[in-house]
Amino acid sequence: MPLVNENTESARFIESNGSGKSYFGTLATIILLIVLVILIYPAIQHITKLNKEISDAKVVERSLQTKLENIDKAKVAYKAIEKDIPTIELAFPIGSDFVPYLKKLESMADQSKLRIVAAQVTDTPLSKPKTNDGLKTKKLDYTLTFEGSFVDFKGFLKNLENFIRTSDVSIINVGRDPDNILNETITASSYYLSVVLTPSENNSELKTPSATEGSPNE
């Protein structure tokens, strides 16, 4: 009988001791996991940050590659028109290029046996813009009055039409002055590239007079 009691007590001790070990093992595992999370989490954050930086770098690289391809295309396009640039600048100059343009009109009038007796021009900067950034299309309006035959005047209009720089003739008037001399008047516009000036810059620019009476040849 005493033997049975001793065996029972021993079994209870072993069972109790096993439960204690199991609880300690679970606690140790939890603590170990917490320690591992604390140690590994910064590394995970760093890896995530590196992955984002790599992804952003790939986006930037693709963007730069696209820009480089566009630059190469622009170079090819520029090379194709490079020889035509002087012609383009004559047709559509940077800056009003007014003085050479007026001289050309005078030359065409002389060739057509006409005499310019009056000229009127809108305020136009004579100097070229200091930068090519932000260029915009601007209009040069002018009115010229000629003295000569109508046949010669038609010849002038034909030459003006064939001239490389575009001139849009909006008004043509034909009449006689008090001395019964035939006069022909045109109002026309030409175009050029220039920057939009601020009021202070606009006042400092050299301009054509708003109206010039009499022959430009005088």
N, CA, C and O of each residue as an XYZ file, in Angstrom:
872
protein
N       0.823     -1.224      0.000
C       0.000      0.000      0.000
C       0.849      1.261      0.000
O       0.574      2.153     -0.803
N       1.850      1.391      0.838
C       2.720      2.574      0.807
C       3.398      2.720     -0.548
O       3.691      3.844     -0.953
N       3.660      1.626     -1.268
C       4.320      1.668     -2.569
C       3.448      2.384     -3.605
O       3.948      3.134     -4.443
N       2.191      2.148     -3.536
C       1.251      2.775     -4.471
C       1.233      4.285     -4.269
O       1.214      5.035     -5.246
N       1.237      4.728     -3.064
C       1.204      6.167     -2.768
C       2.457      6.868     -3.273
O       2.412      7.974     -3.812
N       3.606      6.162     -3.070
C       4.859      6.763     -3.529
C       4.874      6.916     -5.036
O       5.347      7.931     -5.548
N       4.365      5.927     -5.757
C       4.306      5.994     -7.227
C       3.378      7.127     -7.693
O       3.675      7.817     -8.668
N       2.289      7.306     -7.010
C       1.327      8.362     -7.376
C       1.942      9.745     -7.201
O       1.795     10.618     -8.056
N       2.626      9.928     -6.088
C       3.265     11.215     -5.823
C       4.350     11.500     -6.852
O       4.522     12.642     -7.279
N       5.069     10.479     -7.243
C       6.148     10.640     -8.229
C       5.584     11.028     -9.590
O       6.152     11.862    -10.295
N       4.460     10.413     -9.951
C       3.826     10.718    -11.241
C       3.339     12.164    -11.268
O       3.495     12.868    -12.266
N       2.750     12.590    -10.157
C       2.281     13.977    -10.089
C       3.441     14.959    -10.210
O       3.313     16.004    -10.848
N       4.569     14.620     -9.598
C       5.740     15.504     -9.638
C       6.268     15.609    -11.073
O       6.623     16.689    -11.546
N       6.308     14.461    -11.748
C       6.804     14.456    -13.139
C       5.882     15.271    -14.042
O       6.354     16.031    -14.888
N       4.550     15.112    -13.864
C       3.571     15.845    -14.674
C       3.675     17.344    -14.438
O       3.620     18.141    -15.374
N       3.829     17.719    -13.149
C       3.948     19.132    -12.800
C       5.235     19.714    -13.362
O       5.260     20.836    -13.866
N       6.309     18.926    -13.266
C       7.608     19.393    -13.766
C       7.573     19.551    -15.293
O       8.198     20.466    -15.829
N       6.842     18.663    -16.003
C       6.717     18.745    -17.472
C       5.943     19.976    -17.894
O       6.301     20.624    -18.878
N       4.889     20.310    -17.167
C       4.101     21.508    -17.488
C       4.936     22.755    -17.308
O       4.819     23.682    -18.110
N       5.764     22.815    -16.300
C       6.639     23.971    -16.058
C       7.629     24.155    -17.193
O       7.880     25.272    -17.646
N       8.193     23.027    -17.647
C       9.159     23.106    -18.746
C       8.471     23.592    -20.027
O       9.030     24.388    -20.781
N       7.240     23.094    -20.258
C       6.508     23.502    -21.456
C       6.201     25.002    -21.431
O       6.354     25.662    -22.458
N       5.782     25.554    -20.314
C       5.487     26.975    -20.158
C       6.742     27.808    -20.371
O       6.699     28.845    -21.033
N       7.866     27.355    -19.808
C       9.137     28.074    -19.951
C       9.596     28.071    -21.413
O      10.118     29.062    -21.923
N       9.385     26.927    -22.066
C       9.782     26.839    -23.472
C       8.980     27.783    -24.352
O       9.528     28.425    -25.248
N       7.657     27.868    -24.090
C       6.804     28.790    -24.858
C       7.209     30.230    -24.625
O       7.291     31.019    -25.566
N       7.463     30.573    -23.371
C       7.876     31.938    -23.029
C       9.206     32.282    -23.698
O       9.389     33.379    -24.226
N      10.119     31.332    -23.665
C      11.431     31.561    -24.288
C      11.291     31.768    -25.798
O      11.973     32.605    -26.390
N      10.391     30.987    -26.408
C      10.165     31.124    -27.856
C       9.605     32.501    -28.194
O      10.038     33.132    -29.158
N       8.628     32.971    -27.388
C       8.027     34.292    -27.610
C       9.072     35.388    -27.473
O       9.145     36.301    -28.296
N       9.885     35.286    -26.417
C      10.940     36.292    -26.208
C      11.926     36.289    -27.372
O      12.366     37.342    -27.835
N      12.262     35.090    -27.836
C      13.184     34.976    -28.964
C      12.597     35.612    -30.222
O      13.302     36.300    -30.961
N      11.306     35.382    -30.464
C      10.651     35.981    -31.629
C      10.643     37.499    -31.544
O      10.879     38.188    -32.536
N      10.366     38.022    -30.333
C      10.362     39.477    -30.143
C      11.743     40.057    -30.424
O      11.885     41.084    -31.089
N      12.753     39.372    -29.900
C      14.134     39.828    -30.128
C      14.464     39.794    -31.618
O      15.069     40.724    -32.152
N      14.061     38.717    -32.279
C      14.330     38.609    -33.716
C      13.631     39.703    -34.507
O      14.208     40.277    -35.431
N      12.357     39.998    -34.134
C      11.615     41.064    -34.820
C      12.315     42.401    -34.621
O      12.464     43.186    -35.557
N      12.750     42.649    -33.360
C      13.444     43.913    -33.071
C      14.728     44.023    -33.881
O      15.071     45.102    -34.364
N      15.423     42.929    -34.027
C      16.687     42.937    -34.765
C      16.481     42.969    -36.282
O      17.247     43.612    -37.000
N      15.452     42.279    -36.765
C      15.265     42.133    -38.206
C      14.475     43.293    -38.798
O      14.685     43.628    -39.964
N      13.563     43.925    -38.034
C      12.683     44.960    -38.579
C      13.451     46.115    -39.232
O      13.091     46.530    -40.334
N      14.514     46.655    -38.575
C      15.283     47.716    -39.265
C      15.869     47.244    -40.594
O      15.918     47.999    -41.564
N      16.310     45.991    -40.626
C      16.862     45.465    -41.874
C      15.776     45.383    -42.950
O      16.016     45.677    -44.121
N      14.571     44.973    -42.523
C      13.449     44.911    -43.474
C      13.119     46.304    -43.988
O      12.886     46.493    -45.182
N      13.101     47.289    -43.076
C      12.844     48.676    -43.488
C      13.901     49.151    -44.488
O      13.584     49.782    -45.496
N      15.157     48.835    -44.188
C      16.253     49.255    -45.062
C      16.118     48.612    -46.441
O      16.325     49.269    -47.461
N      15.774     47.339    -46.466
C      15.607     46.630    -47.737
C      14.446     47.231    -48.530
O      14.538     47.408    -49.745
N      13.340     47.547    -47.822
C      12.183     48.172    -48.482
C      12.558     49.523    -49.069
O      12.154     49.862    -50.181
N      13.343     50.301    -48.302
C      13.783     51.611    -48.783
C      14.681     51.465    -50.008
O      14.563     52.221    -50.973
N      15.584     50.479    -49.957
C      16.466     50.248    -51.099
C      15.674     49.841    -52.339
O      15.962     50.294    -53.447
N      14.679     48.985    -52.143
C      13.844     48.567    -53.272
C      13.105     49.751    -53.892
O      12.981     49.840    -55.114
N      12.607     50.673    -53.033
C      11.917     51.860    -53.542
C      12.892     52.755    -54.303
O      12.566     53.275    -55.371
N      14.097     52.932    -53.741
C      15.095     53.760    -54.419
C      15.482     53.155    -55.761
O      15.662     53.876    -56.743
N      15.610     51.839    -55.804
C      15.943     51.164    -57.063
C      14.818     51.350    -58.071
O      15.067     51.596    -59.251
N      13.559     51.228    -57.593
C      12.408     51.424    -58.472
C      12.361     52.857    -59.003
O      12.116     53.073    -60.190
N      12.597     53.848    -58.115
C      12.605     55.252    -58.538
C      13.740     55.515    -59.527
O      13.583     56.256    -60.498
N      14.884     54.891    -59.257
C      16.026     55.071    -60.153
C      15.734     54.521    -61.542
O      16.166     55.091    -62.543
N      15.003     53.415    -61.603
C      14.630     52.837    -62.897
C      13.690     53.775    -63.657
O      13.792     53.922    -64.874
N      12.765     54.412    -62.910
C      11.848     55.372    -63.551
C      12.637     56.556    -64.111
O      12.407     56.990    -65.239
N      13.582     57.079    -63.295
C      14.418     58.196    -63.753
C      15.250     57.786    -64.948
O      15.413     58.550    -65.900
N      15.777     56.569    -64.892
C      16.601     56.077    -66.004
C      15.788     55.994    -67.292
O      16.270     56.367    -68.361
N      14.538     55.497    -67.185
C      13.681     55.415    -68.364
C      13.364     56.815    -68.901
O      13.332     57.031    -70.112
N      13.128     57.772    -67.974
C      12.843     59.137    -68.381
C      14.042     59.759    -69.092
O      13.893     60.417    -70.121
N      15.234     59.543    -68.529
C      16.450     60.066    -69.160
C      16.682     59.419    -70.515
O      17.109     60.080    -71.462
N      16.401     58.137    -70.604
C      16.578     57.440    -71.875
C      15.648     58.012    -72.937
O      16.031     58.188    -74.094
N      14.399     58.301    -72.512
C      13.440     58.909    -73.445
C      13.919     60.284    -73.898
O      13.813     60.625    -75.076
N      14.451     61.084    -72.950
C      14.948     62.415    -73.298
C      16.133     62.318    -74.251
O      16.240     63.094    -75.201
N      17.022     61.362    -73.995
C      18.168     61.178    -74.880
C      17.721     60.780    -76.279
O      18.276     61.244    -77.275
N      16.715     59.916    -76.344
C      16.190     59.519    -77.660
C      15.569     60.716    -78.374
O      15.728     60.878    -79.584
N      14.850     61.563    -77.606
C      14.250     62.753    -78.210
C      15.322     63.729    -78.693
O      15.178     64.354    -79.744
N      16.406     63.851    -77.907
C      17.514     64.725    -78.315
C      18.142     64.213    -79.603
O      18.461     64.990    -80.503
N      18.318     62.892    -79.683
C      18.881     62.306    -80.906
C      17.973     62.577    -82.107
O      18.447     62.892    -83.199
N      16.658     62.450    -81.887
C      15.710     62.740    -82.979
C      15.775     64.206    -83.383
O      15.719     64.546    -84.565
N      15.898     65.082    -82.357
C      15.983     66.518    -82.654
C      17.260     66.825    -83.440
O      17.253     67.655    -84.350
N      18.356     66.149    -83.082
C      19.613     66.355    -83.812
C      19.468     65.933    -85.266
O      19.939     66.621    -86.172
N      18.812     64.797    -85.482
C      18.595     64.317    -86.850
C      17.726     65.302    -87.630
O      18.004     65.621    -88.786
N      16.645     65.786    -86.957
C      15.750     66.737    -87.627
C      16.475     68.043    -87.931
O      16.299     68.620    -89.004
N      17.300     68.514    -86.975
C      18.062     69.747    -87.197
C      19.056     69.575    -88.341
O      19.233     70.468    -89.169
N      19.698     68.416    -88.368
C      20.668     68.153    -89.435
C      19.981     68.184    -90.798
O      20.555     68.641    -91.787
N      18.737     67.688    -90.835
C      18.011     67.636    -92.111
C      17.663     69.024    -92.631
O      17.597     69.235    -93.842
N      17.436     69.989    -91.708
C      17.023     71.332    -92.152
C      18.135     72.371    -91.984
O      17.938     73.554    -92.262
N      19.298     71.917    -91.530
C      20.372     72.867    -91.221
C      20.704     73.758    -92.421
O      20.888     74.964    -92.262
N      20.779     73.180    -93.605
C      21.140     73.959    -94.798
C      20.044     74.952    -95.182
O      20.300     75.916    -95.904
N      18.815     74.713    -94.696
C      17.690     75.600    -95.040
C      17.462     76.693    -94.011
O      16.611     77.561    -94.209
N      18.218     76.664    -92.905
C      17.992     77.633    -91.830
C      18.162     79.077    -92.303
O      17.329     79.916    -91.957
N      19.208     79.411    -93.083
C      19.308     80.795    -93.569
C      18.079     81.229    -94.365
O      17.637     82.373    -94.254
N      17.529     80.319    -95.166
C      16.322     80.649    -95.936
C      15.132     80.859    -95.013
O      14.332     81.775    -95.210
N      15.022     79.987    -93.988
C      13.925     80.126    -93.022
C      14.026     81.455    -92.287
O      13.016     82.116    -92.050
N      15.253     81.848    -91.925
C      15.434     83.110    -91.205
C      15.109     84.312    -92.081
O      14.673     85.348    -91.580
N      15.321     84.179    -93.394
C      14.925     85.263    -94.298
C      13.406     85.375    -94.368
O      12.857     86.477    -94.394
N      12.733     84.229    -94.398
C      11.273     84.221    -94.508
C      10.598     84.596    -93.198
O       9.535     85.217    -93.189
N      11.230     84.212    -92.089
C      10.609     84.407    -90.775
C      11.715     84.788    -89.788
O      12.137     83.960    -88.980
N      12.187     86.038    -89.849
C      13.383     86.414    -89.086
C      13.138     86.513    -87.587
O      12.010     86.682    -87.123
N      14.241     86.401    -86.847
C      14.215     86.681    -85.410
C      14.509     88.166    -85.249
O      15.590     88.633    -85.606
N      13.560     88.897    -84.719
C      13.648     90.346    -84.730
C      12.972     90.874    -85.987
O      12.855     90.155    -86.980
N      12.528     92.116    -85.950
C      11.743     92.648    -87.063
C      12.529     92.723    -88.365
O      11.955     92.625    -89.449
N      13.869     92.902    -88.253
C      14.698     93.013    -89.461
C      14.110     94.066    -90.402
O      14.109     93.906    -91.623
N      13.610     95.152    -89.795
C      12.819     96.116    -90.550
C      13.631     96.877    -91.602
O      13.181     97.050    -92.734
N      14.827     97.329    -91.222
C      15.614     98.157    -92.142
C      15.950     97.413    -93.434
O      15.727     97.963    -94.513
N      16.484     96.166    -93.371
C      16.723     95.435    -94.622
C      15.432     95.171    -95.402
O      15.424     95.178    -96.633
N      14.334     94.936    -94.659
C      13.055     94.674    -95.317
C      12.581     95.913    -96.083
O      12.125     95.808    -97.221
N      12.692     97.096    -95.447
C      12.278     98.333    -96.107
C      13.152     98.609    -97.338
O      12.653     99.047    -98.374
N      14.456     98.350    -97.213
C      15.350     98.547    -98.360
C      14.966     97.623    -99.520
O      15.042     98.003   -100.688
N      14.548     96.390    -99.164
C      14.122     95.462   -100.211
C      12.848     95.971   -100.887
O      12.719     95.872   -102.107
N      11.912     96.511   -100.117
C      10.692     97.077   -100.703
C      11.029     98.247   -101.626
O      10.443     98.384   -102.700
N      11.969     99.084   -101.207
C      12.402    100.193   -102.045
C      13.022     99.686   -103.351
O      12.772    100.228   -104.428
N      13.841     98.629   -103.225
C      14.485     98.059   -104.412
C      13.447     97.494   -105.381
O      13.560     97.669   -106.594
N      12.438     96.818   -104.838
C      11.389     96.267   -105.697
C      10.582     97.376   -106.350
O      10.161     97.251   -107.500
N      10.369     98.459   -105.617
C       9.646     99.590   -106.192
C      10.457    100.197   -107.345
O       9.908    100.514   -108.400
N      11.768    100.354   -107.131
C      12.631    100.889   -108.190
C      12.617     99.987   -109.421
O      12.547    100.468   -110.552
N      12.683     98.677   -109.190
C      12.663     97.728   -110.306
C      11.347     97.821   -111.090
O      11.310     97.592   -112.298
N      10.275     98.162   -110.376
C       8.952     98.278   -111.023
C       8.674     99.688   -111.516
O       7.565     99.991   -111.956
N       9.699    100.565   -111.440
C       9.575    101.950   -111.920
C       8.526    102.739   -111.133
O       7.816    103.589   -111.671
N       8.459    102.422   -109.833
C       7.578    103.159   -108.932
C       8.428    104.002   -107.988
O       9.601    103.716   -107.752
N       7.805    105.042   -107.458
C       8.477    105.859   -106.443
C       7.626    105.862   -105.181
O       6.429    106.147   -105.223
N       8.265    105.537   -104.052
C       7.554    105.558   -102.774
C       7.483    107.008   -102.313
O       8.510    107.644   -102.077
N       6.250    107.532   -102.185
C       6.076    108.936   -101.794
C       5.668    109.078   -100.329
O       5.748    110.174    -99.773
N       5.232    107.991    -99.697
C       4.861    108.055    -98.278
C       4.931    106.654    -97.680
O       4.666    105.656    -98.350
N       5.291    106.609    -96.411
C       5.356    105.325    -95.698
C       4.894    105.522    -94.266
O       5.208    106.527    -93.628
N       4.158    104.568    -93.780
C       3.690    104.592    -92.390
C       3.880    103.196    -91.812
O       3.452    102.204    -92.402
N       4.533    103.130    -90.640
C       4.873    101.845    -90.035
C       4.483    101.864    -88.564
O       4.663    102.872    -87.881
N       3.950    100.754    -88.080
C       3.640    100.646    -86.651
C       4.939    100.614    -85.847
O       5.997    100.269    -86.372
N       4.843    100.981    -84.555
C       6.017    100.932    -83.685
C       6.607     99.527    -83.706
O       5.925     98.550    -83.397
N       7.873     99.440    -84.071
C       8.532     98.141    -84.218
C       9.946     98.218    -83.674
O      10.704     99.096    -84.087
N      10.333     97.326    -82.758
C      11.726     97.315    -82.274
C      12.689     97.025    -83.419
O      12.455     96.122    -84.222
N      13.772     97.793    -83.490
C      14.760     97.584    -84.544
C      15.829     96.566    -84.148
O      16.397     95.892    -85.008
N      16.101     96.454    -82.850
C      17.154     95.541    -82.392
C      16.619     94.114    -82.273
O      15.427     93.890    -82.065
N      17.530     93.167    -82.410
C      17.156     91.763    -82.254
C      16.991     91.447    -80.773
O      17.644     92.074    -79.939
N      16.127     90.482    -80.423
C      15.998     90.090    -79.014
C      17.314     89.530    -78.477
O      18.071     88.887    -79.205
N      17.573     89.782    -77.205
C      18.831     89.353    -76.601
C      18.861     87.864    -76.304
O      19.924     87.297    -76.054
N      17.707     87.236    -76.333
C      17.631     85.790    -76.094
C      16.626     85.174    -77.049
O      15.688     85.830    -77.500
N      16.840     83.899    -77.348
C      15.896     83.185    -78.224
C      14.853     82.423    -77.421
O      14.019     81.721    -77.993
N      14.896     82.557    -76.098
C      13.918     81.868    -75.251
C      12.596     82.635    -75.255
O      12.578     83.863    -75.165
N      11.498     81.898    -75.361
C      10.177     82.513    -75.284
C       9.814     83.356    -76.483
O       9.060     84.321    -76.358
N      10.345     83.001    -77.655
C      10.019     83.767    -78.852
C       8.561     83.561    -79.242
O       8.021     82.461    -79.128
N       7.936     84.640    -79.704
C       6.548     84.564    -80.141
C       6.411     85.305    -81.464
O       7.207     86.188    -81.785
N       5.386     84.929    -82.227
C       5.143     85.581    -83.515
C       4.576     86.984    -83.294
O       3.605     87.164    -82.559
N       5.191     87.970    -83.939
C       4.709     89.345    -83.859
C       4.491     89.873    -85.274
O       5.034     89.337    -86.240
N       3.692     90.928    -85.381
C       3.288     91.438    -86.689
C       3.830     92.843    -86.911
O       3.795     93.691    -86.020
N       4.324     93.063    -88.100
C       4.785     94.379    -88.526
C       3.795     94.912    -89.564
O       3.718     94.393    -90.677
N       3.044     95.943    -89.197
C       2.060     96.538    -90.112
C       2.653     97.784    -90.754
O       3.321     98.578    -90.091
N       2.408     97.947    -92.032
C       2.918     99.142    -92.717
C       1.986     99.530    -93.863
O       1.219     98.717    -94.380
N       2.086    100.812    -94.240
C       1.339    101.346    -95.377
C       2.315    102.099    -96.277
O       3.074    102.944    -95.804
N       2.293    101.795    -97.551
C       3.164    102.456    -98.523
C       2.309    103.082    -99.627
O       1.338    102.488   -100.095
N       2.691    104.284   -100.025
C       2.028    104.953   -101.149
C       3.046    105.145   -102.274
O       4.146    105.655   -102.063
N       2.646    104.720   -103.471
C       3.544    104.772   -104.629
C       3.023    105.776   -105.648
O       1.846    106.137   -105.673
N       3.953    106.203   -106.480
C       3.616    107.053   -107.621
C       4.117    106.346   -108.875
O       5.307    106.054   -108.991
N       3.208    106.067   -109.819
C       3.591    105.366   -111.033
C       2.379    104.759   -111.712
O       1.254    104.873   -111.227
N       2.621    104.121   -112.828
C       1.515    103.556   -113.600
C       0.936    102.331   -112.904
O       1.600    101.678   -112.100
N      -0.307    102.039   -113.233
C      -0.975    100.885   -112.625
C      -0.330     99.579   -113.090
O      -0.248     98.621   -112.322
N       0.121     99.536   -114.329
C       0.789     98.328   -114.836
C       2.064     98.061   -114.034
O       2.345     96.922   -113.661
N       2.837     99.130   -113.771
C       4.057     98.974   -112.970
C       3.713     98.567   -111.536
O       4.437     97.798   -110.903
N       2.601     99.092   -111.041
C       2.167     98.745   -109.674
C       1.823     97.259   -109.585
O       2.150     96.600   -108.598
N       1.161     96.734   -110.624
C       0.857     95.294   -110.654
C       2.139     94.473   -110.656
O       2.210     93.414   -110.033
N       3.154     94.970   -111.364
C       4.440     94.278   -111.365
C       5.067     94.252   -109.978
O       5.667     93.253   -109.581
N       4.927     95.361   -109.234
C       5.448     95.411   -107.861
C       4.739     94.386   -106.977
O       5.380     93.675   -106.202
N       3.410     94.316   -107.099
C       2.658     93.361   -106.293
C       3.079     91.926   -106.599
O       3.130     91.081   -105.704
N       3.380     91.657   -107.869
C       3.834     90.317   -108.249
C       5.184     90.015   -107.607
O       5.406     88.909   -107.114
N       6.082     90.996   -107.613
C       7.392     90.809   -106.977
C       7.249     90.626   -105.466
O       7.953     89.820   -104.857
N       6.330     91.382   -104.874
C       6.097     91.260   -103.426
C       5.555     89.879   -103.091
O       5.914     89.292   -102.069
N       4.693     89.367   -103.953
C       4.126     88.025   -103.746
C       5.211     86.957   -103.827
O       5.171     85.969   -103.094
N       6.179     87.155   -104.716
C       7.238     86.158   -104.904
C       8.387     86.312   -103.915
O       9.252     85.441   -103.827
N       8.400     87.411   -103.173
C       9.473     87.649   -102.207
C       9.385     86.619   -101.090
O       8.294     86.240   -100.663
N      10.553     86.170   -100.618
C      10.578     85.065    -99.661
C       9.911     85.428    -98.338
O       9.304     84.567    -97.701
N      10.013     86.683    -97.917
C       9.369     87.082    -96.662
C       7.899     87.400    -96.929
O       7.567     88.205    -97.800
N       7.044     86.759    -96.174
C       5.605     86.889    -96.399
C       5.108     88.297    -96.096
O       5.443     88.879    -95.065
N       4.317     88.826    -96.996
C       3.622     90.097    -96.775
C       2.155     89.892    -97.128
O       1.820     89.592    -98.273
N       1.298     90.054    -96.152
C      -0.142     89.939    -96.387
C      -0.705     91.318    -96.702
O      -0.791     92.178    -95.825
N      -1.086     91.524    -97.950
C      -1.661     92.810    -98.365
C      -3.157     92.770    -98.061
O      -3.891     91.938    -98.595
N      -3.592     93.682    -97.197
C      -5.002     93.686    -96.775
C      -5.830     94.763    -97.474
O      -7.036     94.601    -97.657
N      -5.178     95.866    -97.865
C      -5.912     96.976    -98.491
C      -5.101     97.514    -99.667
O      -3.886     97.685    -99.574
N      -5.793     97.778   -100.773
C      -5.192     98.441   -101.932
C      -6.103     99.589   -102.344
O      -7.296     99.397   -102.577
N      -5.530    100.779   -102.432
C      -6.275    101.949   -102.890
C      -5.556    102.571   -104.092
O      -4.339    102.754   -104.072
N      -6.311    102.888   -105.120
C      -5.749    103.532   -106.312
C      -6.534    104.827   -106.558
O      -7.765    104.823   -106.559
N      -5.810    105.932   -106.765
C      -6.471    107.222   -107.003
C      -5.481    108.217   -107.568
O      -4.332    107.884   -107.860
N      -5.951    109.449   -107.716
C      -5.101    110.500   -108.238
C      -4.979    111.626   -107.213
O      -5.938    111.965   -106.520
N      -3.786    112.189   -107.136
C      -3.567    113.304   -106.220
C      -4.067    114.597   -106.854
O      -4.543    114.576   -107.988
N      -3.969    115.726   -106.145
C      -4.460    116.999   -106.710
C      -3.797    117.386   -108.025
O      -4.364    118.152   -108.805
N      -2.597    116.862   -108.278
C      -1.914    117.174   -109.542
C      -2.253    116.163   -110.631
O      -1.624    116.134   -111.689
N      -3.270    115.329   -110.353
C      -3.730    114.323   -111.322
C      -2.686    113.226   -111.588
O      -2.685    112.593   -112.644
N      -1.796    113.020   -110.602
C      -0.796    111.954   -110.717
C      -1.368    110.701   -110.054
O      -1.923    110.765   -108.957
N      -1.227    109.567   -110.730
C      -1.783    108.310   -110.210
C      -0.976    107.830   -109.002
O       0.248    107.705   -109.059
N      -1.684    107.567   -107.923
C      -1.066    107.042   -106.698
C      -1.696    105.693   -106.343
O      -2.900    105.493   -106.505
N      -0.868    104.786   -105.863
C      -1.347    103.489   -105.380
C      -0.871    103.306   -103.934
O       0.296    103.533   -103.613
N      -1.791    102.895   -103.084
C      -1.465    102.706   -101.662
C      -1.794    101.276   -101.244
O      -2.866    100.758   -101.556
N      -0.858    100.644   -100.533
C      -1.116     99.310    -99.984
C      -0.966     99.354    -98.467
O      -0.118    100.075    -97.940
N      -1.779     98.593    -97.781
C      -1.602     98.329    -96.350
C      -1.326     96.845    -96.220
O      -2.107     96.017    -96.687
N      -0.208     96.509    -95.581
C       0.231     95.113    -95.531
C       0.814     94.782    -94.160
O       1.068     95.662    -93.338
N       1.014     93.492    -93.943
C       1.606     93.008    -92.689
C       2.664     91.974    -93.009
O       2.513     91.167    -93.926
N       3.733     92.014    -92.240
C       4.750     90.971    -92.308
C       4.939     90.428    -90.895
O       4.442     91.017    -89.935
N       5.650     89.316    -90.759
C       5.720     88.636    -89.462
C       7.162     88.332    -89.103
O       8.019     88.144    -89.967
N       7.402     88.290    -87.801
C       8.750     87.982    -87.303
C       8.636     87.386    -85.901
O       7.566     87.392    -85.293
N       9.752     86.875    -85.407
C       9.800     86.291    -84.067
C      10.449     87.273    -83.106
O      11.468     87.888    -83.423
N       9.855     87.415    -81.935
C      10.435     88.290    -80.921
C       9.917     87.882    -79.554
O       8.976     87.097    -79.441
N      10.536     88.420    -78.527
C      10.076     88.159    -77.168
C       9.035     89.205    -76.800
O       8.969     90.277    -77.401
N       8.220     88.870    -75.797
C       7.248     89.835    -75.284
C       7.959     90.716    -74.274
O       8.426     90.234    -73.242
N       8.043     92.012    -74.568
C       8.797     92.925    -73.720
C       7.936     93.479    -72.592
O       6.738     93.708    -72.760
N       8.575     93.693    -71.425
C       7.909     94.405    -70.336
C       7.889     95.892    -70.699
O       8.647     96.313    -71.572
N       7.038     96.700    -70.048
C       6.977     98.126    -70.384
C       8.328     98.821    -70.312
O       8.645     99.633    -71.181
N       9.153     98.513    -69.270
C      10.457     99.164    -69.144
C      11.378     98.749    -70.271
O      12.107     99.578    -70.816
N      11.354     97.447    -70.635
C      12.178     96.967    -71.735
C      11.690     97.553    -73.048
O      12.488     97.896    -73.920
N      10.379     97.666    -73.183
C       9.800     98.168    -74.420
C      10.206     99.625    -74.669
O      10.438    100.022    -75.811
N      10.289    100.416    -73.597
C      10.670    101.813    -73.739
C      12.134    101.974    -74.090
O      12.521    102.966    -74.707
N      12.963    100.993    -73.696
C      14.395    101.092    -73.947
C      14.779    100.589    -75.325
O      15.904    100.809    -75.774
N      13.839     99.902    -76.018
C      14.142     99.367    -77.344
C      14.100    100.462    -78.396
O      13.278    101.376    -78.323
N      15.002    100.364    -79.386
C      14.942    101.255    -80.533
C      13.722    100.897    -81.356
O      13.462     99.720    -81.606
N      12.960    101.918    -81.786
C      11.747    101.655    -82.544
C      11.742    102.462    -83.836
O      12.432    103.471    -83.979
N      10.946    101.980    -84.753
C      10.695    102.766    -85.947
C       9.737    103.874    -85.581
O       8.953    103.709    -84.646
N       9.765    104.995    -86.275
C       8.745    106.025    -86.025
C       7.382    105.495    -86.424
O       7.267    104.714    -87.369
N       6.351    105.914    -85.710
C       5.004    105.407    -85.999
C       4.520    105.848    -87.368
O       3.702    105.162    -87.980
N       5.004    106.970    -87.857
C       4.614    107.414    -89.178
C       5.750    108.191    -89.805
O       6.386    109.018    -89.151
N       6.000    107.924    -91.060
C       7.033    108.638    -91.800
C       6.419    109.155    -93.079
O       5.990    108.371    -93.924
N       6.371    110.470    -93.232
C       5.779    111.060    -94.424
C       6.879    111.425    -95.394
O       7.967    111.840    -94.995
N       6.588    111.268    -96.660
C       7.564    111.564    -97.675
C       8.274    110.327    -98.122
O       8.093    109.263    -97.529
N       9.069    110.429    -99.139
C       9.744    109.273    -99.696
C      10.850    108.801    -98.790
O      11.637    109.621    -98.318
N      10.948    107.472    -98.520
C      12.048    106.945    -97.711
C      13.388    107.181    -98.346
O      14.419    107.121    -97.676
N      13.387    107.445    -99.619
C      14.657    107.676   -100.293
C      15.225    109.061    -99.984
O      16.407    109.322   -100.205
N      14.373    109.936    -99.474
C      14.824    111.296    -99.213
C      15.626    111.357    -97.946
O      16.092    112.429    -97.562
